[in-house]
């Protein structure tokens, strides 16, 4: 259900921006999603199809850009991309903690007509 709310605000923002630019149609919406945000592309797409119906965003293509999560080592301060398994620092083996990189969900740009 997480995707429901974020998709709703995403559609609202995209439509507002397009209206400001006097667009008649939104062709494409590029989204940036962090790997830690637990947002599933397919769910966003599904809600988008429902919510955009009857708006100028209807039929717009969604493009998902994934951002890899970055962690920071508690011990040595090294910033690293989260390894596939675990959260260990590649430099000293210390425990990595999440940074803000990897939690994002926002519209990078929209293409309008
Ligand atoms: Zn370290």
Backbone and ligand atoms as CSV (ligand in chain L), in Angstrom:
chain,resi,resn,atom,element,x,y,z
A,1,UNK,N,N,0.834,-1.219,0.000
A,1,UNK,CA,C,0.000,0.000,0.000
A,1,UNK,C,C,0.864,1.262,0.000
A,2,UNK,N,N,2.131,1.073,0.291
A,2,UNK,CA,C,3.080,2.175,0.305
A,2,UNK,C,C,3.067,2.918,-1.034
A,3,UNK,N,N,3.019,2.147,-2.098
A,3,UNK,CA,C,3.083,2.728,-3.430
A,3,UNK,C,C,1.847,3.575,-3.750
A,4,UNK,N,N,0.734,3.246,-3.123
A,4,UNK,CA,C,-0.494,3.978,-3.401
A,4,UNK,C,C,-0.306,5.468,-3.133
A,5,UNK,N,N,0.197,5.781,-1.941
A,5,UNK,CA,C,0.366,7.180,-1.536
A,5,UNK,C,C,1.428,7.903,-2.370
A,6,UNK,N,N,2.556,7.241,-2.606
A,6,UNK,CA,C,3.617,7.920,-3.345
A,6,UNK,C,C,3.217,8.136,-4.805
A,7,UNK,N,N,2.477,7.171,-5.356
A,7,UNK,CA,C,2.042,7.322,-6.743
A,7,UNK,C,C,1.020,8.447,-6.859
A,8,UNK,N,N,0.146,8.530,-5.854
A,8,UNK,CA,C,-0.859,9.579,-5.842
A,8,UNK,C,C,-0.207,10.963,-5.853
A,9,UNK,N,N,0.786,11.162,-4.995
A,9,UNK,CA,C,1.417,12.470,-4.940
A,9,UNK,C,C,2.278,12.707,-6.186
A,10,UNK,N,N,2.836,11.638,-6.742
A,10,UNK,CA,C,3.621,11.758,-7.961
A,10,UNK,C,C,2.745,12.219,-9.132
A,11,UNK,N,N,1.564,11.612,-9.270
A,11,UNK,CA,C,0.653,11.991,-10.357
A,11,UNK,C,C,0.214,13.447,-10.180
A,12,UNK,N,N,-0.094,13.810,-8.930
A,12,UNK,CA,C,-0.543,15.171,-8.648
A,12,UNK,C,C,0.540,16.187,-9.034
A,13,UNK,N,N,1.767,15.905,-8.619
A,13,UNK,CA,C,2.875,16.810,-8.921
A,13,UNK,C,C,3.100,16.928,-10.427
A,14,UNK,N,N,3.094,15.788,-11.108
A,14,UNK,CA,C,3.339,15.789,-12.553
A,14,UNK,C,C,2.265,16.594,-13.286
A,15,UNK,N,N,1.010,16.396,-12.895
A,15,UNK,CA,C,-0.095,17.104,-13.546
A,15,UNK,C,C,-0.002,18.614,-13.266
A,16,UNK,N,N,0.342,18.953,-12.023
A,16,UNK,CA,C,0.500,20.378,-11.658
A,16,UNK,C,C,1.592,21.045,-12.490
A,17,UNK,N,N,2.728,20.357,-12.579
A,17,UNK,CA,C,3.847,20.902,-13.349
A,17,UNK,C,C,3.472,21.070,-14.815
A,18,UNK,N,N,2.786,20.072,-15.352
A,18,UNK,CA,C,2.387,20.116,-16.761
A,18,UNK,C,C,1.392,21.245,-17.003
A,19,UNK,N,N,0.483,21.435,-16.048
A,19,UNK,CA,C,-0.497,22.520,-16.184
A,19,UNK,C,C,0.182,23.882,-16.169
A,20,UNK,N,N,1.183,24.006,-15.290
A,20,UNK,CA,C,1.932,25.266,-15.212
A,20,UNK,C,C,2.588,25.592,-16.541
A,21,UNK,N,N,2.986,24.550,-17.248
A,21,UNK,CA,C,3.674,24.738,-18.532
A,21,UNK,C,C,2.685,24.741,-19.703
A,22,UNK,N,N,1.388,24.786,-19.369
A,22,UNK,CA,C,0.337,24.776,-20.389
A,22,UNK,C,C,0.420,23.577,-21.327
A,23,UNK,N,N,0.776,22.456,-20.790
A,23,UNK,CA,C,0.883,21.246,-21.610
A,23,UNK,C,C,-0.499,20.649,-21.849
A,24,UNK,N,N,-0.641,19.941,-22.953
A,24,UNK,CA,C,-1.909,19.270,-23.218
A,24,UNK,C,C,-1.824,17.792,-22.872
A,25,UNK,N,N,-0.582,17.342,-22.731
A,25,UNK,CA,C,-0.391,15.923,-22.463
A,25,UNK,C,C,0.986,15.684,-21.849
A,26,UNK,N,N,1.046,14.696,-20.947
A,26,UNK,CA,C,2.339,14.276,-20.415
A,26,UNK,C,C,2.763,13.017,-21.168
A,27,UNK,N,N,3.950,13.051,-21.729
A,27,UNK,CA,C,4.412,11.922,-22.535
A,27,UNK,C,C,5.225,10.929,-21.711
A,28,UNK,N,N,5.994,11.489,-20.791
A,28,UNK,CA,C,6.950,10.644,-20.091
A,28,UNK,C,C,7.217,11.214,-18.708
A,29,UNK,N,N,7.326,10.348,-17.717
A,29,UNK,CA,C,7.688,10.778,-16.369
A,29,UNK,C,C,8.888,9.948,-15.928
A,30,UNK,N,N,9.981,10.629,-15.625
A,30,UNK,CA,C,11.177,9.904,-15.169
A,30,UNK,C,C,11.265,9.972,-13.643
A,31,UNK,N,N,11.315,8.809,-13.041
A,31,UNK,CA,C,11.319,8.735,-11.586
A,31,UNK,C,C,12.643,8.208,-11.075
A,32,UNK,N,N,13.069,8.745,-9.955
A,32,UNK,CA,C,14.268,8.244,-9.298
A,32,UNK,C,C,13.832,7.515,-8.029
A,33,UNK,N,N,14.231,6.269,-7.921
A,33,UNK,CA,C,13.832,5.462,-6.769
A,33,UNK,C,C,15.069,4.845,-6.121
A,34,UNK,N,N,15.228,5.091,-4.847
A,34,UNK,CA,C,16.344,4.501,-4.108
A,34,UNK,C,C,16.093,3.035,-3.822
A,35,UNK,N,N,17.153,2.251,-3.818
A,35,UNK,CA,C,17.028,0.822,-3.583
A,35,UNK,C,C,16.487,0.478,-2.197
A,36,UNK,N,N,16.633,1.391,-1.252
A,36,UNK,CA,C,16.152,1.119,0.101
A,36,UNK,C,C,14.717,1.563,0.324
A,37,UNK,N,N,14.125,2.193,-0.687
A,37,UNK,CA,C,12.801,2.781,-0.488
A,37,UNK,C,C,11.697,1.736,-0.470
A,38,UNK,N,N,12.002,0.490,-0.799
A,38,UNK,CA,C,11.046,-0.618,-0.843
A,38,UNK,C,C,9.871,-0.374,-1.785
A,39,UNK,N,N,10.077,0.538,-2.726
A,39,UNK,CA,C,9.011,0.795,-3.699
A,39,UNK,C,C,9.190,-0.129,-4.895
A,40,UNK,N,N,8.109,-0.772,-5.275
A,40,UNK,CA,C,8.171,-1.728,-6.381
A,40,UNK,C,C,7.645,-1.063,-7.655
A,41,UNK,N,N,8.463,-1.085,-8.693
A,41,UNK,CA,C,8.122,-0.434,-9.958
A,41,UNK,C,C,6.741,-0.859,-10.466
A,42,UNK,N,N,6.497,-2.156,-10.454
A,42,UNK,CA,C,5.249,-2.677,-11.005
A,42,UNK,C,C,4.023,-2.141,-10.275
A,43,UNK,N,N,4.164,-1.966,-8.964
A,43,UNK,CA,C,3.041,-1.445,-8.192
A,43,UNK,C,C,2.789,0.010,-8.534
A,44,UNK,N,N,3.873,0.778,-8.675
A,44,UNK,CA,C,3.731,2.189,-9.056
A,44,UNK,C,C,3.050,2.277,-10.420
A,45,UNK,N,N,3.490,1.425,-11.329
A,45,UNK,CA,C,2.912,1.410,-12.679
A,45,UNK,C,C,1.413,1.086,-12.624
A,46,UNK,N,N,1.076,0.116,-11.799
A,46,UNK,CA,C,-0.317,-0.310,-11.698
A,46,UNK,C,C,-1.206,0.811,-11.151
A,47,UNK,N,N,-0.740,1.451,-10.060
A,47,UNK,CA,C,-1.521,2.550,-9.486
A,47,UNK,C,C,-1.560,3.733,-10.445
A,48,UNK,N,N,-0.448,3.935,-11.134
A,48,UNK,CA,C,-0.387,5.054,-12.071
A,48,UNK,C,C,-1.452,4.898,-13.166
A,49,UNK,N,N,-1.557,3.685,-13.696
A,49,UNK,CA,C,-2.536,3.433,-14.757
A,49,UNK,C,C,-3.950,3.791,-14.300
A,50,UNK,N,N,-4.259,3.487,-13.045
A,50,UNK,CA,C,-5.584,3.765,-12.503
A,50,UNK,C,C,-5.755,5.269,-12.246
A,51,UNK,N,N,-4.762,5.851,-11.566
A,51,UNK,CA,C,-4.888,7.239,-11.113
A,51,UNK,C,C,-4.779,8.260,-12.238
A,52,UNK,N,N,-4.052,7.917,-13.282
A,52,UNK,CA,C,-3.844,8.896,-14.349
A,52,UNK,C,C,-5.009,8.915,-15.334
A,53,UNK,N,N,-5.891,7.955,-15.194
A,53,UNK,CA,C,-7.010,7.873,-16.125
A,53,UNK,C,C,-7.835,9.155,-16.091
A,54,UNK,N,N,-8.071,9.702,-17.254
A,54,UNK,CA,C,-8.868,10.921,-17.339
A,54,UNK,C,C,-8.078,12.191,-17.073
A,55,UNK,N,N,-6.793,12.071,-16.734
A,55,UNK,CA,C,-5.949,13.257,-16.552
A,55,UNK,C,C,-5.017,13.395,-17.766
A,56,UNK,N,N,-4.283,14.492,-17.805
A,56,UNK,CA,C,-3.361,14.669,-18.926
A,56,UNK,C,C,-2.149,13.748,-18.812
A,57,UNK,N,N,-2.057,13.045,-17.698
A,57,UNK,CA,C,-0.954,12.099,-17.519
A,57,UNK,C,C,-1.290,10.715,-18.066
A,58,UNK,N,N,-2.522,10.554,-18.479
A,58,UNK,CA,C,-2.937,9.235,-18.962
A,58,UNK,C,C,-2.071,8.793,-20.156
A,59,UNK,N,N,-1.592,7.575,-20.091
A,59,UNK,CA,C,-0.796,7.023,-21.180
A,59,UNK,C,C,0.661,7.431,-21.163
A,60,UNK,N,N,1.047,8.248,-20.183
A,60,UNK,CA,C,2.453,8.653,-20.089
A,60,UNK,C,C,3.322,7.433,-19.772
A,61,UNK,N,N,4.519,7.477,-20.288
A,61,UNK,CA,C,5.440,6.371,-20.048
A,61,UNK,C,C,6.216,6.639,-18.765
A,62,UNK,N,N,6.264,5.661,-17.885
A,62,UNK,CA,C,7.043,5.817,-16.655
A,62,UNK,C,C,8.419,5.203,-16.845
A,63,UNK,N,N,9.429,5.986,-16.513
A,63,UNK,CA,C,10.785,5.453,-16.596
A,63,UNK,C,C,11.382,5.450,-15.195
A,64,UNK,N,N,11.818,4.298,-14.757
A,64,UNK,CA,C,12.334,4.152,-13.396
A,64,UNK,C,C,13.852,4.135,-13.406
A,65,UNK,N,N,14.402,5.010,-12.594
A,65,UNK,CA,C,15.851,5.023,-12.472
A,65,UNK,C,C,16.191,4.643,-11.032
A,66,UNK,N,N,16.874,3.550,-10.895
A,66,UNK,CA,C,17.209,3.044,-9.558
A,66,UNK,C,C,18.519,3.648,-9.050
A,67,UNK,N,N,18.503,4.051,-7.797
A,67,UNK,CA,C,19.715,4.570,-7.174
A,67,UNK,C,C,20.205,3.533,-6.168
A,68,UNK,N,N,21.467,3.140,-6.294
A,68,UNK,CA,C,22.024,2.148,-5.367
A,68,UNK,C,C,22.202,2.768,-3.980
A,69,UNK,N,N,21.928,1.968,-2.974
A,69,UNK,CA,C,22.016,2.458,-1.605
A,69,UNK,C,C,23.473,2.654,-1.177
A,70,UNK,N,N,23.725,3.767,-0.515
A,70,UNK,CA,C,25.067,4.011,0.013
A,70,UNK,C,C,25.063,3.899,1.534
A,71,UNK,N,N,26.104,3.272,2.038
A,71,UNK,CA,C,26.253,3.112,3.472
A,71,UNK,C,C,27.528,3.802,3.940
A,72,UNK,N,N,27.524,4.160,5.202
A,72,UNK,CA,C,28.710,4.793,5.770
A,72,UNK,C,C,29.187,3.942,6.943
A,73,UNK,N,N,30.493,3.699,6.966
A,73,UNK,CA,C,31.064,2.870,8.024
A,73,UNK,C,C,31.117,3.658,9.340
A,74,UNK,N,N,30.652,3.012,10.405
A,74,UNK,CA,C,30.655,3.641,11.727
A,74,UNK,C,C,32.077,3.821,12.254
A,75,UNK,N,N,32.945,2.898,11.853
A,75,UNK,CA,C,34.295,2.885,12.420
A,75,UNK,C,C,35.270,3.796,11.685
A,76,UNK,N,N,35.338,3.666,10.330
A,76,UNK,CA,C,36.355,4.428,9.608
A,76,UNK,C,C,35.776,5.547,8.746
A,77,UNK,N,N,34.440,5.610,8.639
A,77,UNK,CA,C,33.831,6.705,7.899
A,77,UNK,C,C,33.759,6.495,6.401
A,78,UNK,N,N,34.203,5.343,5.937
A,78,UNK,CA,C,34.157,5.022,4.512
A,78,UNK,C,C,32.697,4.981,4.021
A,79,UNK,N,N,32.453,5.617,2.861
A,79,UNK,CA,C,31.124,5.544,2.255
A,79,UNK,C,C,31.192,4.546,1.104
A,80,UNK,N,N,30.266,3.601,1.101
A,80,UNK,CA,C,30.322,2.545,0.081
A,80,UNK,C,C,28.929,2.118,-0.364
A,81,UNK,N,N,28.876,1.570,-1.576
A,81,UNK,CA,C,27.627,1.006,-2.103
A,81,UNK,C,C,27.338,-0.278,-1.336
A,82,UNK,N,N,26.110,-0.418,-0.923
A,82,UNK,CA,C,25.746,-1.615,-0.155
A,82,UNK,C,C,26.093,-2.887,-0.932
A,83,UNK,N,N,26.885,-3.769,-0.309
A,83,UNK,CA,C,27.189,-5.037,-0.982
A,83,UNK,C,C,25.924,-5.885,-1.091
A,84,UNK,N,N,25.912,-6.865,-2.018
A,84,UNK,CA,C,24.702,-7.699,-2.185
A,84,UNK,C,C,24.283,-8.365,-0.882
A,85,UNK,N,N,25.276,-8.750,-0.076
A,85,UNK,CA,C,24.940,-9.374,1.205
A,85,UNK,C,C,25.551,-8.577,2.347
A,86,UNK,N,N,24.778,-8.312,3.357
A,86,UNK,CA,C,25.292,-7.652,4.554
A,86,UNK,C,C,25.545,-6.166,4.369
A,87,UNK,N,N,26.158,-5.570,5.374
A,87,UNK,CA,C,26.385,-4.125,5.383
A,87,UNK,C,C,27.821,-3.800,5.777
A,88,UNK,N,N,28.719,-4.769,5.611
A,88,UNK,CA,C,30.075,-4.590,6.117
A,88,UNK,C,C,30.908,-3.644,5.262
A,89,UNK,N,N,31.708,-2.837,5.936
A,89,UNK,CA,C,32.614,-1.915,5.284
A,89,UNK,C,C,33.688,-2.703,4.519
A,90,UNK,N,N,33.881,-2.368,3.224
A,90,UNK,CA,C,34.885,-3.099,2.450
A,90,UNK,C,C,36.321,-2.769,2.885
A,91,UNK,N,N,36.467,-1.685,3.618
A,91,UNK,CA,C,37.801,-1.242,4.002
A,91,UNK,C,C,38.266,-1.861,5.326
A,92,UNK,N,N,37.385,-1.786,6.342
A,92,UNK,CA,C,37.814,-2.267,7.656
A,92,UNK,C,C,36.926,-3.361,8.226
A,93,UNK,N,N,35.832,-3.684,7.519
A,93,UNK,CA,C,34.951,-4.742,8.011
A,93,UNK,C,C,33.976,-4.280,9.084
A,94,UNK,N,N,33.995,-2.973,9.383
A,94,UNK,CA,C,33.078,-2.421,10.378
A,94,UNK,C,C,31.641,-2.418,9.868
A,95,UNK,N,N,30.741,-2.033,10.738
A,95,UNK,CA,C,29.334,-2.050,10.365
A,95,UNK,C,C,28.940,-0.744,9.652
A,96,UNK,N,N,28.330,-0.895,8.480
A,96,UNK,CA,C,27.859,0.263,7.736
A,96,UNK,C,C,26.464,0.655,8.154
A,97,UNK,N,N,26.180,1.957,8.158
A,97,UNK,CA,C,24.830,2.421,8.461
A,97,UNK,C,C,24.298,3.170,7.247
A,98,UNK,N,N,22.981,3.110,7.020
A,98,UNK,CA,C,22.405,3.730,5.820
A,98,UNK,C,C,22.586,5.247,5.807
A,99,UNK,N,N,22.822,5.797,4.644
A,99,UNK,CA,C,22.818,7.247,4.463
A,99,UNK,C,C,21.502,7.610,3.768
A,100,UNK,N,N,21.349,8.859,3.385
A,100,UNK,CA,C,20.125,9.247,2.682
A,100,UNK,C,C,20.114,8.777,1.232
A,101,UNK,N,N,21.278,8.390,0.727
A,101,UNK,CA,C,21.345,7.901,-0.644
A,101,UNK,C,C,20.781,6.485,-0.693
A,102,UNK,N,N,19.701,6.335,-1.451
A,102,UNK,CA,C,19.080,5.016,-1.537
A,102,UNK,C,C,17.651,5.032,-1.023
A,103,UNK,N,N,17.237,6.156,-0.440
A,103,UNK,CA,C,15.870,6.246,0.087
A,103,UNK,C,C,14.980,7.143,-0.771
A,104,UNK,N,N,15.524,7.655,-1.866
A,104,UNK,CA,C,14.783,8.666,-2.585
A,104,UNK,C,C,13.607,8.132,-3.411
A,105,UNK,N,N,12.648,8.986,-3.558
A,105,UNK,CA,C,11.584,8.765,-4.542
A,105,UNK,C,C,11.148,10.139,-5.000
A,106,UNK,N,N,11.510,10.487,-6.201
A,106,UNK,CA,C,11.083,11.782,-6.709
A,106,UNK,C,C,11.045,11.792,-8.230
A,107,UNK,N,N,10.402,12.817,-8.770
A,107,UNK,CA,C,10.331,12.973,-10.220
A,107,UNK,C,C,11.586,13.699,-10.673
A,108,UNK,N,N,12.337,13.075,-11.540
A,108,UNK,CA,C,13.534,13.719,-12.065
A,108,UNK,C,C,13.143,14.723,-13.141
A,109,UNK,N,N,12.292,14.310,-14.033
A,109,UNK,CA,C,11.817,15.222,-15.075
A,109,UNK,C,C,10.560,14.656,-15.716
A,110,UNK,N,N,9.818,15.544,-16.374
A,110,UNK,CA,C,8.680,15.060,-17.151
A,110,UNK,C,C,8.779,15.626,-18.563
A,111,UNK,N,N,8.263,14.866,-19.498
A,111,UNK,CA,C,8.234,15.339,-20.874
A,111,UNK,C,C,6.792,15.605,-21.235
A,112,UNK,N,N,6.571,16.808,-21.778
A,112,UNK,CA,C,5.197,17.198,-22.064
A,112,UNK,C,C,5.020,17.589,-23.526
A,113,UNK,N,N,3.766,17.752,-23.882
A,113,UNK,CA,C,3.465,18.104,-25.261
A,113,UNK,C,C,2.547,19.304,-25.245
L,1,ZN,ZN,ZN,35.221,0.947,7.767
